[in-house]
Amino acid sequence: MEKFVAIKQQFPLMEREYTTRQGEQKKITTKGFILDDGIDTFYAEMVGEQARNCGNYDTSVYHSVQCQMKCREWKDKDGKDHYSNEIIINKLV
């Protein structure tokens, strides 16, 4: 997906732990953004080195963003299926 967006909010760099499907503990580095294209408002994240190196963006202008969307599926402790949409920023200029 590619859109022109306004940055409504940008969050500080974060490191968080997660568990892989194989039960392995890992850490991920992220920087979150709330983006708005005039119709949709959505949360998207940069990850890894891109998140570490991005700095802060000018919130007074529109930016071009390229994102990848995917559906994440997981089971809770009771074995119930859950789903969420994840939006990862590939490029933000």
Biopython code that builds the backbone (N, CA, C, O; Angstrom):
import numpy as np
from Bio.PDB.StructureBuilder import StructureBuilder

atoms = [
    (1, "MET", "N", (0.846, -1.164, 0.000)),
    (1, "MET", "CA", (0.000, 0.000, 0.000)),
    (1, "MET", "C", (0.895, 1.231, 0.000)),
    (1, "MET", "O", (1.895, 1.281, 0.716)),
    (2, "GLU", "N", (0.535, 2.210, -0.795)),
    (2, "GLU", "CA", (1.257, 3.479, -0.824)),
    (2, "GLU", "C", (0.238, 4.601, -0.712)),
    (2, "GLU", "O", (-0.766, 4.613, -1.424)),
    (3, "LYS", "N", (0.503, 5.555, 0.195)),
    (3, "LYS", "CA", (-0.427, 6.656, 0.450)),
    (3, "LYS", "C", (0.345, 7.926, 0.778)),
    (3, "LYS", "O", (1.514, 7.879, 1.160)),
    (4, "PHE", "N", (-0.340, 9.083, 0.619)),
    (4, "PHE", "CA", (0.142, 10.340, 1.163)),
    (4, "PHE", "C", (-0.592, 10.545, 2.476)),
    (4, "PHE", "O", (-1.820, 10.488, 2.523)),
    (5, "VAL", "N", (0.162, 10.785, 3.541)),
    (5, "VAL", "CA", (-0.425, 10.830, 4.878)),
    (5, "VAL", "C", (0.102, 12.007, 5.688)),
    (5, "VAL", "O", (1.210, 12.499, 5.473)),
    (6, "ALA", "N", (-0.726, 12.431, 6.619)),
    (6, "ALA", "CA", (-0.285, 13.358, 7.659)),
    (6, "ALA", "C", (0.087, 12.511, 8.868)),
    (6, "ALA", "O", (-0.583, 11.523, 9.169)),
    (7, "ILE", "N", (1.140, 12.891, 9.551)),
    (7, "ILE", "CA", (1.533, 12.209, 10.784)),
    (7, "ILE", "C", (0.826, 12.912, 11.929)),
    (7, "ILE", "O", (1.144, 14.055, 12.258)),
    (8, "LYS", "N", (-0.129, 12.227, 12.532)),
    (8, "LYS", "CA", (-0.895, 12.786, 13.647)),
    (8, "LYS", "C", (-0.135, 12.648, 14.960)),
    (8, "LYS", "O", (-0.223, 13.513, 15.832)),
    (9, "GLN", "N", (0.610, 11.558, 15.093)),
    (9, "GLN", "CA", (1.392, 11.328, 16.301)),
    (9, "GLN", "C", (2.525, 10.377, 15.972)),
    (9, "GLN", "O", (2.354, 9.431, 15.204)),
    (10, "GLN", "N", (3.699, 10.638, 16.570)),
    (10, "GLN", "CA", (4.813, 9.698, 16.449)),
    (10, "GLN", "C", (5.280, 9.372, 17.862)),
    (10, "GLN", "O", (5.467, 10.258, 18.696)),
    (11, "PHE", "N", (5.460, 8.094, 18.104)),
    (11, "PHE", "CA", (5.783, 7.609, 19.435)),
    (11, "PHE", "C", (7.287, 7.406, 19.567)),
    (11, "PHE", "O", (7.982, 7.274, 18.559)),
    (12, "PRO", "N", (7.794, 7.381, 20.786)),
    (12, "PRO", "CA", (9.233, 7.148, 20.982)),
    (12, "PRO", "C", (9.625, 5.718, 20.603)),
    (12, "PRO", "O", (8.789, 4.817, 20.535)),
    (13, "LEU", "N", (10.894, 5.550, 20.365)),
    (13, "LEU", "CA", (11.462, 4.241, 20.062)),
    (13, "LEU", "C", (11.232, 3.311, 21.251)),
    (13, "LEU", "O", (11.420, 3.705, 22.402)),
    (14, "MET", "N", (10.822, 2.065, 20.961)),
    (14, "MET", "CA", (10.559, 1.085, 22.020)),
    (14, "MET", "C", (11.199, -0.248, 21.675)),
    (14, "MET", "O", (11.319, -0.616, 20.507)),
    (15, "GLU", "N", (11.604, -0.955, 22.702)),
    (15, "GLU", "CA", (12.011, -2.353, 22.549)),
    (15, "GLU", "C", (11.044, -3.179, 23.364)),
    (15, "GLU", "O", (10.762, -2.858, 24.518)),
    (16, "ARG", "N", (10.534, -4.245, 22.767)),
    (16, "ARG", "CA", (9.617, -5.112, 23.503)),
    (16, "ARG", "C", (9.925, -6.566, 23.184)),
    (16, "ARG", "O", (10.452, -6.901, 22.124)),
    (17, "GLU", "N", (9.576, -7.413, 24.141)),
    (17, "GLU", "CA", (9.804, -8.849, 23.975)),
    (17, "GLU", "C", (8.553, -9.501, 23.421)),
    (17, "GLU", "O", (7.436, -9.047, 23.666)),
    (18, "TYR", "N", (8.758, -10.574, 22.670)),
    (18, "TYR", "CA", (7.647, -11.376, 22.164)),
    (18, "TYR", "C", (8.088, -12.827, 22.104)),
    (18, "TYR", "O", (9.278, -13.135, 22.165)),
    (19, "THR", "N", (7.120, -13.703, 21.986)),
    (19, "THR", "CA", (7.384, -15.135, 21.911)),
    (19, "THR", "C", (7.027, -15.627, 20.522)),
    (19, "THR", "O", (5.917, -15.389, 20.047)),
    (20, "THR", "N", (7.956, -16.312, 19.862)),
    (20, "THR", "CA", (7.706, -16.859, 18.529)),
    (20, "THR", "C", (6.747, -18.040, 18.633)),
    (20, "THR", "O", (6.451, -18.517, 19.728)),
    (21, "ARG", "N", (6.269, -18.500, 17.494)),
    (21, "ARG", "CA", (5.381, -19.666, 17.477)),
    (21, "ARG", "C", (6.073, -20.909, 18.020)),
    (21, "ARG", "O", (5.417, -21.836, 18.497)),
    (22, "GLN", "N", (7.401, -20.925, 17.945)),
    (22, "GLN", "CA", (8.172, -22.060, 18.454)),
    (22, "GLN", "C", (8.474, -21.910, 19.949)),
    (22, "GLN", "O", (9.153, -22.753, 20.534)),
    (23, "GLY", "N", (7.958, -20.812, 20.577)),
    (23, "GLY", "CA", (8.157, -20.605, 22.006)),
    (23, "GLY", "C", (9.435, -19.888, 22.370)),
    (23, "GLY", "O", (9.769, -19.789, 23.551)),
    (24, "GLU", "N", (10.158, -19.382, 21.385)),
    (24, "GLU", "CA", (11.423, -18.692, 21.621)),
    (24, "GLU", "C", (11.172, -17.229, 21.975)),
    (24, "GLU", "O", (10.355, -16.569, 21.334)),
    (25, "GLN", "N", (11.873, -16.714, 22.998)),
    (25, "GLN", "CA", (11.765, -15.311, 23.395)),
    (25, "GLN", "C", (12.684, -14.456, 22.518)),
    (25, "GLN", "O", (13.859, -14.783, 22.348)),
    (26, "LYS", "N", (12.151, -13.357, 21.960)),
    (26, "LYS", "CA", (12.938, -12.442, 21.131)),
    (26, "LYS", "C", (12.571, -11.016, 21.478)),
    (26, "LYS", "O", (11.568, -10.764, 22.146)),
    (27, "LYS", "N", (13.405, -10.069, 21.012)),
    (27, "LYS", "CA", (13.135, -8.643, 21.195)),
    (27, "LYS", "C", (12.956, -7.997, 19.833)),
    (27, "LYS", "O", (13.596, -8.382, 18.854)),
    (28, "ILE", "N", (12.075, -7.008, 19.787)),
    (28, "ILE", "CA", (11.867, -6.241, 18.571)),
    (28, "ILE", "C", (11.941, -4.759, 18.920)),
    (28, "ILE", "O", (11.460, -4.333, 19.970)),
    (29, "THR", "N", (12.547, -3.979, 18.032)),
    (29, "THR", "CA", (12.626, -2.533, 18.188)),
    (29, "THR", "C", (11.619, -1.905, 17.246)),
    (29, "THR", "O", (11.590, -2.232, 16.060)),
    (30, "THR", "N", (10.781, -0.995, 17.765)),
    (30, "THR", "CA", (9.738, -0.382, 16.949)),
    (30, "THR", "C", (9.615, 1.105, 17.234)),
    (30, "THR", "O", (10.006, 1.590, 18.295)),
    (31, "LYS", "N", (9.061, 1.817, 16.254)),
    (31, "LYS", "CA", (8.639, 3.207, 16.445)),
    (31, "LYS", "C", (7.272, 3.314, 15.790)),
    (31, "LYS", "O", (7.127, 3.052, 14.596)),
    (32, "GLY", "N", (6.268, 3.702, 16.573)),
    (32, "GLY", "CA", (4.899, 3.751, 16.092)),
    (32, "GLY", "C", (4.485, 5.123, 15.610)),
    (32, "GLY", "O", (5.008, 6.143, 16.057)),
    (33, "PHE", "N", (3.529, 5.131, 14.685)),
    (33, "PHE", "CA", (2.986, 6.367, 14.117)),
    (33, "PHE", "C", (1.476, 6.231, 13.973)),
    (33, "PHE", "O", (0.976, 5.157, 13.636)),
    (34, "ILE", "N", (0.757, 7.302, 14.226)),
    (34, "ILE", "CA", (-0.646, 7.385, 13.838)),
    (34, "ILE", "C", (-0.678, 8.248, 12.590)),
    (34, "ILE", "O", (-0.263, 9.407, 12.608)),
    (35, "LEU", "N", (-1.181, 7.661, 11.492)),
    (35, "LEU", "CA", (-1.173, 8.300, 10.181)),
    (35, "LEU", "C", (-2.605, 8.525, 9.703)),
    (35, "LEU", "O", (-3.512, 7.766, 10.044)),
    (36, "ASP", "N", (-2.796, 9.585, 8.906)),
    (36, "ASP", "CA", (-4.132, 9.925, 8.400)),
    (36, "ASP", "C", (-4.011, 10.356, 6.948)),
    (36, "ASP", "O", (-3.202, 11.223, 6.617)),
    (37, "ASP", "N", (-4.826, 9.741, 6.069)),
    (37, "ASP", "CA", (-4.799, 10.117, 4.655)),
    (37, "ASP", "C", (-6.008, 10.966, 4.258)),
    (37, "ASP", "O", (-6.242, 11.189, 3.071)),
    (38, "GLY", "N", (-6.770, 11.438, 5.235)),
    (38, "GLY", "CA", (-7.957, 12.228, 4.959)),
    (38, "GLY", "C", (-9.219, 11.391, 5.002)),
    (38, "GLY", "O", (-10.312, 11.934, 5.160)),
    (39, "ILE", "N", (-9.094, 10.091, 4.866)),
    (39, "ILE", "CA", (-10.234, 9.165, 4.964)),
    (39, "ILE", "C", (-9.997, 8.195, 6.117)),
    (39, "ILE", "O", (-10.834, 8.048, 7.007)),
    (40, "ASP", "N", (-8.846, 7.542, 6.083)),
    (40, "ASP", "CA", (-8.509, 6.539, 7.092)),
    (40, "ASP", "C", (-7.470, 7.074, 8.068)),
    (40, "ASP", "O", (-6.542, 7.781, 7.677)),
    (41, "THR", "N", (-7.634, 6.733, 9.326)),
    (41, "THR", "CA", (-6.624, 6.981, 10.350)),
    (41, "THR", "C", (-6.185, 5.616, 10.850)),
    (41, "THR", "O", (-7.019, 4.780, 11.198)),
    (42, "PHE", "N", (-4.860, 5.387, 10.888)),
    (42, "PHE", "CA", (-4.374, 4.055, 11.251)),
    (42, "PHE", "C", (-3.041, 4.140, 11.962)),
    (42, "PHE", "O", (-2.301, 5.114, 11.824)),
    (43, "TYR", "N", (-2.750, 3.096, 12.728)),
    (43, "TYR", "CA", (-1.479, 2.952, 13.431)),
    (43, "TYR", "C", (-0.571, 2.071, 12.593)),
    (43, "TYR", "O", (-0.992, 1.021, 12.109)),
    (44, "ALA", "N", (0.679, 2.497, 12.419)),
    (44, "ALA", "CA", (1.673, 1.714, 11.684)),
    (44, "ALA", "C", (3.011, 1.828, 12.419)),
    (44, "ALA", "O", (3.260, 2.796, 13.137)),
    (45, "GLU", "N", (3.861, 0.823, 12.226)),
    (45, "GLU", "CA", (5.152, 0.800, 12.913)),
    (45, "GLU", "C", (6.308, 0.629, 11.939)),
    (45, "GLU", "O", (6.196, -0.051, 10.919)),
    (46, "MET", "N", (7.423, 1.269, 12.283)),
    (46, "MET", "CA", (8.725, 0.951, 11.693)),
    (46, "MET", "C", (9.373, -0.040, 12.634)),
    (46, "MET", "O", (9.128, -0.003, 13.840)),
    (47, "VAL", "N", (10.198, -0.928, 12.097)),
    (47, "VAL", "CA", (10.849, -1.932, 12.937)),
    (47, "VAL", "C", (12.353, -1.975, 12.673)),
    (47, "VAL", "O", (12.831, -1.524, 11.632)),
    (48, "GLY", "N", (13.081, -2.525, 13.634)),
    (48, "GLY", "CA", (14.512, -2.774, 13.492)),
    (48, "GLY", "C", (15.350, -1.527, 13.313)),
    (48, "GLY", "O", (15.091, -0.495, 13.933)),
    (49, "GLU", "N", (16.363, -1.630, 12.457)),
    (49, "GLU", "CA", (17.299, -0.531, 12.222)),
    (49, "GLU", "C", (16.604, 0.697, 11.639)),
    (49, "GLU", "O", (16.977, 1.828, 11.951)),
    (50, "GLN", "N", (15.599, 0.479, 10.798)),
    (50, "GLN", "CA", (14.856, 1.601, 10.237)),
    (50, "GLN", "C", (14.235, 2.427, 11.365)),
    (50, "GLN", "O", (14.269, 3.657, 11.312)),
    (51, "ALA", "N", (13.678, 1.782, 12.371)),
    (51, "ALA", "CA", (13.087, 2.474, 13.518)),
    (51, "ALA", "C", (14.165, 3.209, 14.311)),
    (51, "ALA", "O", (13.951, 4.342, 14.742)),
    (52, "ARG", "N", (15.309, 2.580, 14.503)),
    (52, "ARG", "CA", (16.400, 3.204, 15.262)),
    (52, "ARG", "C", (16.938, 4.455, 14.574)),
    (52, "ARG", "O", (17.346, 5.403, 15.244)),
    (53, "ASN", "N", (16.943, 4.463, 13.251)),
    (53, "ASN", "CA", (17.600, 5.533, 12.504)),
    (53, "ASN", "C", (16.671, 6.613, 11.957)),
    (53, "ASN", "O", (17.150, 7.555, 11.325)),
    (54, "CYS", "N", (15.363, 6.511, 12.176)),
    (54, "CYS", "CA", (14.435, 7.400, 11.456)),
    (54, "CYS", "C", (14.348, 8.810, 12.017)),
    (54, "CYS", "O", (14.044, 9.728, 11.254)),
    (55, "GLY", "N", (14.593, 9.039, 13.292)),
    (55, "GLY", "CA", (14.448, 10.377, 13.852)),
    (55, "GLY", "C", (12.989, 10.795, 13.904)),
    (55, "GLY", "O", (12.091, 9.956, 13.839)),
    (56, "ASN", "N", (12.754, 12.112, 14.024)),
    (56, "ASN", "CA", (11.391, 12.637, 14.068)),
    (56, "ASN", "C", (11.035, 13.287, 12.744)),
    (56, "ASN", "O", (11.889, 13.889, 12.094)),
    (57, "TYR", "N", (9.788, 13.168, 12.348)),
    (57, "TYR", "CA", (9.297, 13.708, 11.082)),
    (57, "TYR", "C", (8.518, 14.990, 11.314)),
    (57, "TYR", "O", (7.963, 15.204, 12.392)),
    (58, "ASP", "N", (8.480, 15.840, 10.299)),
    (58, "ASP", "CA", (7.720, 17.081, 10.316)),
    (58, "ASP", "C", (6.233, 16.736, 10.246)),
    (58, "ASP", "O", (5.786, 16.118, 9.280)),
    (59, "THR", "N", (5.474, 17.127, 11.255)),
    (59, "THR", "CA", (4.053, 16.801, 11.295)),
    (59, "THR", "C", (3.188, 17.854, 10.602)),
    (59, "THR", "O", (1.965, 17.719, 10.571)),
    (60, "SER", "N", (3.800, 18.894, 10.051)),
    (60, "SER", "CA", (3.020, 19.954, 9.405)),
    (60, "SER", "C", (2.855, 19.741, 7.903)),
    (60, "SER", "O", (2.193, 20.538, 7.238)),
    (61, "VAL", "N", (3.449, 18.674, 7.358)),
    (61, "VAL", "CA", (3.351, 18.399, 5.920)),
    (61, "VAL", "C", (2.910, 16.951, 5.709)),
    (61, "VAL", "O", (2.990, 16.122, 6.615)),
    (62, "TYR", "N", (2.441, 16.666, 4.486)),
    (62, "TYR", "CA", (2.093, 15.289, 4.128)),
    (62, "TYR", "C", (3.355, 14.534, 3.726)),
    (62, "TYR", "O", (4.300, 15.111, 3.189)),
    (63, "HIS", "N", (3.347, 13.251, 3.994)),
    (63, "HIS", "CA", (4.469, 12.371, 3.678)),
    (63, "HIS", "C", (3.979, 11.225, 2.802)),
    (63, "HIS", "O", (2.808, 10.848, 2.845)),
    (64, "SER", "N", (4.890, 10.682, 2.014)),
    (64, "SER", "CA", (4.607, 9.482, 1.244)),
    (64, "SER", "C", (5.016, 8.283, 2.095)),
    (64, "SER", "O", (6.130, 8.229, 2.615)),
    (65, "VAL", "N", (4.102, 7.322, 2.231)),
    (65, "VAL", "CA", (4.393, 6.133, 3.024)),
    (65, "VAL", "C", (4.113, 4.890, 2.187)),
    (65, "VAL", "O", (3.111, 4.811, 1.475)),
    (66, "GLN", "N", (5.011, 3.933, 2.287)),
    (66, "GLN", "CA", (4.805, 2.606, 1.706)),
    (66, "GLN", "C", (4.711, 1.629, 2.865)),
    (66, "GLN", "O", (5.611, 1.549, 3.700)),
    (67, "CYS", "N", (3.614, 0.890, 2.905)),
    (67, "CYS", "CA", (3.358, -0.011, 4.022)),
    (67, "CYS", "C", (3.047, -1.417, 3.535)),
    (67, "CYS", "O", (2.630, -1.633, 2.397)),
    (68, "GLN", "N", (3.262, -2.346, 4.421)),
    (68, "GLN", "CA", (2.905, -3.747, 4.200)),
    (68, "GLN", "C", (1.881, -4.111, 5.277)),
    (68, "GLN", "O", (2.112, -3.879, 6.464)),
    (69, "MET", "N", (0.757, -4.681, 4.860)),
    (69, "MET", "CA", (-0.269, -5.087, 5.821)),
    (69, "MET", "C", (-0.345, -6.608, 5.872)),
    (69, "MET", "O", (-0.207, -7.289, 4.856)),
    (70, "LYS", "N", (-0.567, -7.123, 7.080)),
    (70, "LYS", "CA", (-0.762, -8.556, 7.213)),
    (70, "LYS", "C", (-1.669, -8.837, 8.397)),
    (70, "LYS", "O", (-1.797, -8.029, 9.317)),
    (71, "CYS", "N", (-2.282, -9.984, 8.350)),
    (71, "CYS", "CA", (-3.158, -10.434, 9.418)),
    (71, "CYS", "C", (-2.346, -11.356, 10.327)),
    (71, "CYS", "O", (-1.723, -12.310, 9.860)),
    (72, "ARG", "N", (-2.359, -11.066, 11.613)),
    (72, "ARG", "CA", (-1.657, -11.893, 12.584)),
    (72, "ARG", "C", (-2.680, -12.732, 13.331)),
    (72, "ARG", "O", (-3.714, -12.226, 13.769)),
    (73, "GLU", "N", (-2.386, -14.011, 13.472)),
    (73, "GLU", "CA", (-3.271, -14.941, 14.177)),
    (73, "GLU", "C", (-2.521, -15.500, 15.377)),
    (73, "GLU", "O", (-1.341, -15.834, 15.274)),
    (74, "TRP", "N", (-3.200, -15.604, 16.516)),
    (74, "TRP", "CA", (-2.607, -16.219, 17.684)),
    (74, "TRP", "C", (-3.695, -16.842, 18.545)),
    (74, "TRP", "O", (-4.877, -16.530, 18.404)),
    (75, "LYS", "N", (-3.275, -17.715, 19.426)),
    (75, "LYS", "CA", (-4.194, -18.350, 20.368)),
    (75, "LYS", "C", (-3.912, -17.817, 21.769)),
    (75, "LYS", "O", (-2.759, -17.629, 22.157)),
    (76, "ASP", "N", (-4.980, -17.578, 22.518)),
    (76, "ASP", "CA", (-4.794, -17.153, 23.904)),
    (76, "ASP", "C", (-4.552, -18.381, 24.784)),
    (76, "ASP", "O", (-4.485, -19.509, 24.294)),
    (77, "LYS", "N", (-4.423, -18.141, 26.084)),
    (77, "LYS", "CA", (-4.092, -19.240, 26.996)),
    (77, "LYS", "C", (-5.183, -20.308, 27.057)),
    (77, "LYS", "O", (-4.925, -21.436, 27.478)),
    (78, "ASP", "N", (-6.409, -19.954, 26.636)),
    (78, "ASP", "CA", (-7.517, -20.923, 26.618)),
    (78, "ASP", "C", (-7.662, -21.609, 25.268)),
    (78, "ASP", "O", (-8.587, -22.399, 25.074)),
    (79, "GLY", "N", (-6.760, -21.321, 24.329)),
    (79, "GLY", "CA", (-6.799, -21.939, 23.019)),
    (79, "GLY", "C", (-7.726, -21.270, 22.024)),
    (79, "GLY", "O", (-7.943, -21.798, 20.933)),
    (80, "LYS", "N", (-8.281, -20.108, 22.380)),
    (80, "LYS", "CA", (-9.188, -19.381, 21.483)),
    (80, "LYS", "C", (-8.376, -18.597, 20.450)),
    (80, "LYS", "O", (-7.383, -17.954, 20.788)),
    (81, "ASP", "N", (-8.810, -18.658, 19.186)),
    (81, "ASP", "CA", (-8.135, -17.947, 18.105)),
    (81, "ASP", "C", (-8.426, -16.450, 18.176)),
    (81, "ASP", "O", (-9.544, -16.029, 18.476)),
    (82, "HIS", "N", (-7.391, -15.656, 17.892)),
    (82, "HIS", "CA", (-7.526, -14.200, 17.823)),
    (82, "HIS", "C", (-6.823, -13.719, 16.560)),
    (82, "HIS", "O", (-5.905, -14.369, 16.061)),
    (83, "TYR", "N", (-7.264, -12.574, 16.052)),
    (83, "TYR", "CA", (-6.690, -12.004, 14.839)),
    (83, "TYR", "C", (-6.514, -10.506, 15.020)),
    (83, "TYR", "O", (-7.304, -9.855, 15.703)),
    (84, "SER", "N", (-5.467, -9.962, 14.401)),
    (84, "SER", "CA", (-5.288, -8.515, 14.354)),
    (84, "SER", "C", (-4.575, -8.158, 13.057)),
    (84, "SER", "O", (-3.849, -8.973, 12.488)),
    (85, "ASN", "N", (-4.788, -6.946, 12.607)),
    (85, "ASN", "CA", (-4.102, -6.452, 11.416)),
    (85, "ASN", "C", (-2.865, -5.688, 11.849)),
    (85, "ASN", "O", (-2.924, -4.881, 12.778)),
    (86, "GLU", "N", (-1.756, -5.933, 11.190)),
    (86, "GLU", "CA", (-0.509, -5.222, 11.461)),
    (86, "GLU", "C", (-0.118, -4.450, 10.218)),
    (86, "GLU", "O", (-0.208, -4.961, 9.102)),
    (87, "ILE", "N", (0.318, -3.211, 10.420)),
    (87, "ILE", "CA", (0.782, -2.386, 9.307)),
    (87, "ILE", "C", (2.231, -2.012, 9.604)),
    (87, "ILE", "O", (2.517, -1.352, 10.603)),
    (88, "ILE", "N", (3.140, -2.437, 8.733)),
    (88, "ILE", "CA", (4.569, -2.175, 8.888)),
    (88, "ILE", "C", (4.988, -1.165, 7.829)),
    (88, "ILE", "O", (4.682, -1.322, 6.647)),
    (89, "ILE", "N", (5.689, -0.132, 8.267)),
    (89, "ILE", "CA", (6.163, 0.907, 7.356)),
    (89, "ILE", "C", (7.460, 0.435, 6.690)),
    (89, "ILE", "O", (8.443, 0.141, 7.370)),
    (90, "ASN", "N", (7.452, 0.366, 5.366)),
    (90, "ASN", "CA", (8.658, 0.034, 4.613)),
    (90, "ASN", "C", (9.449, 1.285, 4.247)),
    (90, "ASN", "O", (10.678, 1.261, 4.191)),
    (91, "LYS", "N", (8.720, 2.391, 3.996)),
    (91, "LYS", "CA", (9.379, 3.640, 3.591)),
    (91, "LYS", "C", (8.486, 4.807, 3.972)),
    (91, "LYS", "O", (7.276, 4.767, 3.750)),
    (92, "LEU", "N", (9.080, 5.849, 4.548)),
    (92, "LEU", "CA", (8.348, 7.048, 4.918)),
    (92, "LEU", "C", (9.227, 8.249, 4.573)),
    (92, "LEU", "O", (10.289, 8.445, 5.162)),
    (93, "VAL", "N", (8.772, 9.042, 3.619)),
    (93, "VAL", "CA", (9.547, 10.227, 3.184)),
    (93, "VAL", "C", (8.655, 11.445, 3.118)),
    (93, "VAL", "O", (9.119, 12.532, 2.774)),
]
sb = StructureBuilder()
sb.init_structure("model")
sb.init_model(0)
sb.init_chain("A")
sb.init_seg("    ")
for serial, (resi, resn, name, xyz) in enumerate(atoms, 1):
    if name == "N":
        sb.init_residue(resn, " ", resi, " ")
    sb.init_atom(name, np.array(xyz, "f"), 0.0, 1.0, " ", f" {name:<3s}", serial, name[0])
structure = sb.get_structure()
